[in-house]
């Protein structure tokens, strides 16, 4: 199991910048019960994914994964959690996959035309399966790219039912209608599961199975961490403790920025997944915590100075790895050079683990709070634990702050203005607002 160390959040370690055990004892104890109340939070269905993704659901994922695995390429169309989740799985468990495995995976999660042009130049659509992911079936970016690829298939006389796998709402939306009208293969995004909480649904499990990653192991990891995070005793519940610590440091010490720094290249995409989860879940009603992705040891040489001596507004979350799955010895060369010979006889694992712990100690000595999550290894089981743990921490933190961690009202206005300008029926007033703003607000440019 992953292990959580909160000692460097406490006054015993970092002095007056830290918390006391009494602070934790004063945290509201009802947040977990509130989270479990489906009437209060109907979007909390991510809690059931480790179990609800039962044999029936995973069998469909596996069957389609085997089908897609017979192609040379997989193009994934999605944005936000629909892309960040699959990318996190791919980069953590199959680094450099496209250089040595099939199908190659191309994640198109923006509407930059040059990116799509380059992808289409690299693949033969006749040997490509396309996974379109949008629960609503109306996400402008995803649907625009889907429409382009639909026409490309038509131009090449390809049958959509052979090349498309749609991941969307099981009963409604434009994509569900297209699935029904054209007899396309599809997978459901379960009701009550939002995009940023969907990585352990078919959104993430299908791409994983397609490249040979065991979805059952991901779900088992989530299921095992879920059990310990449902403990009503805050001192026995790692998610509640972590959420409480981050909440208390914001409320009592103005620590508004959450830095996440995994000490593994393979978890860099995971830190980006976390940042969307944290920002979109918690940033509303004038409240929230700002996420900040980093990678160790790289960002010790670019960001650590700021964390050590900059504004007192950050909490650093370390992701430490026990077993990297391999190791390399530092060669015993340049033994006569005093500035280099100390490295000989050590390994890269020793170095990266020492640097992580040294950064933790340095911050602590300087009164800067951090917490450390130690991962036994980077495999499907422990990645499933990390996903579900951080989802739980995020949801509990939101409830402690006093906001709904599942909606995103601030995103909707930008979407609606886009719909209006692009001519979507029913959004004419938004086009008018857009044009009026353009007229009134003259850009100051040199």
N, C-alpha and C positions, 0 to 999 in steps of 0.2 A: 504494500500500500504506500501511496505517497505520504510523506510526513510533513507536518506544519510546525515551524518553530517561530513563536511570537516573542521570544525573550528580548529581542532588540526593539520591541515597542514599549518596553516597561522601564520605569524609572530606575530600577535596580541596575539596568545596563547603560542607559543613556541620560540619566539625570532628569532635570526638570522638564525636558522636552518629551519625556515618556509618560506612560499611563500607569496607574496603580490598579491592583486587583479590585479595589473598591469601585473604580470607574467601570470595570466590566460588570461588577455585581449590580450596578445601577442601570445598566442597559435594559430597555424594554424587553420583556421575555415573550411577548405575544407575536413577534414578527413571523416566527416559523408557523404558528397556527394560522395567522392571517394568510401566509403564502399558500397553505394547504386548502384554504377555503375557496372552492371553485366558483361559488356564487360571487364572491368578492373579486376574485381574479380568474375569470374564465380563460385567460390566456396562459394559465400555469401548466398546460398539458405536457410541457417538456419534462415535468417530474415523472411522468409515466412512461417516457420513451424507453428506458432500459428494460422495462417489463412488457409494455404495450407493443413494442416491436417484437412480437411473439414469433413463434415458428412459422405461422402463416405469412406474416409480413416479411420476415427475413428470407423466406423461401422465394418469394416473388423478386426481392432484391437480388438474391443469388442467381436466380434463373436468368434475369435480364443482364446481370453482370457477366455471366458465362456467354450470353449472346453477344454483348458488346465487346467482350474480350476477343472475339474472332475477327475484329476489324483491325486495320492498321493504325487508325487514329480515333480519338474521342475529342470532340469539340464541346466544351461545356459553356453554355450561355446562361449567365446569371450575374447578379450584382449584390453587394452587401453580404449578408450571411450566406446567401446562395452560392457565392464564390469563395468567400474567405474560409468557410468551413472545409469544403473539399480541398482547397489549396493547402490548408494546414495539415490535413491528413496526408496528402501527396508528398509534401516536402519533409514531413517528419518521418514517414515510414518508407518512402521510396525516393530518396534524394537522387538527383540526376537520372530519374527514370527514363526520360525521353532519349537519353544517349545509349541506353542499354536494354530497353524493354518495349513491349507492344501490348496494347495500343499506346502510341504517344498521346499525351494529354495536353490540350491547349485550352486554357481558361480565358475566355473573352468576357471581361467584367467591366468594360467601359464602352463608350461609343467613339473612341478614337479611330477614325477611318483607316489610318495607316496600319494600325495593329491588325485589324481584320483583313486588310489587303495582304499583309505579310503571312498571316495564317493560311489564307486561301491559296497563296502561292506555294506553300509548303506541303499541302495535303492534296490527295486525290479524293474528291468527295465520294466517288464510287466505292472507296475503301474506308469510309469514315462514318461513324455514328455520332449523332448530335443529341446531347442531353440539354433540354431547355428547362430551366428551373425558375418558376415564379408562382408563388401560391395564388396570388390574385389573378394571374393571367393578364394583367394590364400594365405591368412595369414597363415604362416607355423604352428604356434602354434595351432591355432583354427582348421585348417584342419587336423592336426595330431590327435588331440583328437577326432574329428568327425569320422575319419577313424577307430579309435579304437572302438568307440561306435557302428559304423555301423556293424563291425564284431561281436561285442558282441550281437547285436540284431539278426544277422543272426544265430549265434550259438544257440540262444534261440528260434529260429523260430518265431521271432516277425516281424510284417510288418512295414517297415520304414514309410509308408504313414500314419500309425496310431500314431506314436510316435515322428515324427520330424516336427518341424516348423522352416523354414529357413528364416532368415532376411538378405537380400542381395540386390545387384543391380537389378533393375526391368527388365533389358534387356540383360545383359552380365555377363561373368565370369563363372568359373567352377561350383560354387554353383547353379547359374541360370540354367545351363545345366543339372545338377543333378535333380533339381526341375522338369524341363520339362520332362526329361527321365523317372523319376520314379513317376511322379504325386504327388509330395509332397506339403503339405500346405506351403505357403510362404507369407511374407510381404516385401514391398520394403523399401530400404534405398533411399530416393529421390536423383536424380541427383543433384550435386552441394552441397551436405551436407557431410562434412568430419566426420570421426569417433568421434573426440573430440567435435564436435558441434551437435551431433546426438541424444542427450538424449531426446529431445522432438519430435523425430520421432518414428516410430514403435520400434526402438532399445530400448527405455526406456518405451514407452507407453504399449507395449504388456506385458512385465513382470509385470508392474503395474496393468493392468487390471486382469491379472491372479490371483493375490492375493487380488483383491477387491479394488484397488485404482482407483479413478475416473480420467481417462485421460483427460476428458473435463475440470476438475478443474485445472489440471496442465497447460493446454493450455490457459485457460482463464486468469490465473495469468500472463503467458508470454505475452499474447495479451495486457493486461492492462498496464504492465510496458513498453511494446514496444511503445505505444502511446506517453508516456512522454519522451522516449529516442529518438524520432525522431524530437524533437523540434529543429529548427535551431539555436535558441538562446542558447549559451553555458550555460548561467546562469539559464536557465530553463530546462536543460537537465542533469539529474543525471549521466547517463553513460558517457557523454562527460566530465563533471566536474571531475568525479572520475578518468577517463583515463588521463585527462590533469594533475591532481595533481600528480599521480604516475609517469607520464612521466617527468614532470618538476622537481620533486625531484631527479630523476635519472640524468637528464641532467645538473642540476645546483647545486645539493648537493651530487652527487655520491651515492644516495640511491638505490643500485642495488638489494636489497633483499626485497621481499614482503612477510611478515609474515601474514598468515590468521589464526585467532583464533576464532572459534565459541564457544560461551558459552552454549553449549548443546552437550551432548554425541551423540544425534541423528544426528548431523551435522558433525561428525568427518569424515565420508566417503565423505561428500560433499567437505570438505577441500582437500581431496585427489583428487577428481574429478577436482577441481579448479587447483591444482598443475600441472596436466597433460596438461590442457587447456592452462595455462599460460606459461609453459616451452616449450611445443612443438610449440606453436604459435609464441612466441617471441624470442626464442633463435636461431638466425641465422645471418650470415654475420658479425660475431664478435660482435653482439649487443644482447640485451635482458635483462630480469629481472629474477632473480632466485626466485622461489616460495618456501615457507617454511611452511609446515602444522603444526598446533598446536591445542590444545583443552583447553578451559578454564573450570574450574579453574585449572585443572591438571598441565598445563605447567607454571603456575605462580610459581610452586615449582620446576621447572626444567629448564626453559628457560628465565624467566623474568629478572633474574640477568644479563644475556648477553644483552638483549635488553636495559636495563637501563644504563649499564656502560661499555658495550663492544664497538666494532667498530661502528662508526657512518655511518652505511651502510644499515640500515633497515627502512622500513615503516611498521607499524603494522596495519592490517585491522581487526577490531573487528566486529564480528557478534553477536549482542545483541538480546535477545529474550524478548518480553514483557509478553507473556502469555505462560507458559509451559504446560497448559492444566490440571494441577493438582498441589497440594501443600501439604507439610507435615510440621506440627508444630514441633519445637524443644521442647522436653519434659522439664518440669520444675523440673529437678532433680539436685542434687549436688548444691543446692542453697546457701550452706554455703562456697563454693569454689570460691574465688574471681576471679580466672583465667578462670572459666567456667560459672558462673551464668549470665554473660552478654548475653549469647546466648539464655537463656530461654525466652520464650514468642515471639521469632521471628520464621520465617519459612525458609525452604530451598530456596524458591524463593527469599526472601529478601536477603539471604546470597549470592547466586550466582550473583544476579543483582548488589549488592553492590560491590562485588569483581571485576566484570567487570568494573564498573565505577571507582573504586579506582585505578585499573591498568591504565586506560585511564588518570586519573588525575596525577598519579605518573610519567608516561612517559612525559606528557605535562610539568610538573614542572621541569623535567630534560632536556627539550628542545628536546625531541624525538618525531618525527611526527607520527601521527596515524589518521585513519579515521574510523568512526563507521557507520555500517549499522544495523538498528534496524528492526527486523522482528516481526510483530504483533503476529504471532503464527506459529508453525511448522505444517502446513497442506499442502494439495496438491496445493491449490491456491497460497500460498506464496512461496512454493518451486519452482513452475513454474516461479514465478517472479525472484527468486534468480538465477536460471539457465540462464534465458534469459538475465538478467542484466549483469551477469559476462561474458557471451559470447560477448555481445555488448562492454563492457569495454575492453575486451581482443582485439577484432578486431580493435577498435578505437586506442588503445594504440600502436598496431603494425603499423598501418598506420602513426601515429605521429612519431614513431621511424624511419620509412622509410623502413620497411620490409613487405613482404607478410605474413599476419598472418594465411594463410590457407595451406601453403605447409609445408613439413618436409624433405628437401633434406638430412639432416644429418642422418636421420634414414635409408635411402635407402641403403647406402653402407654396413651397417651391415647386412641388409636383403639379399643383393646380395651375400655377402661372405657366408652367411648361405646356400643360394640356391646352390651355387657352391659346397660346401663341402658335401651337402646332395644329390648331383647328379642331380639337376634339369637341364633339357636340355636347352642349350643356355647360361649357366653360367660356362662353362668349364674354361674360362679365370680367373674367380673369384676363382675357386678351385686352380688353379695354383698360384695365388697371395697368397692365404691362406697358401699353403704349403711352398712357398718361405719365407713368413714371419716367419713361424714356424722354418724354418731351420736357418735363419739369426739371429733371435732374441732369443738368449738363455736366458731362464728365470733364474733370480737370486733368488734362494730359499735356505733356510737353513733347 
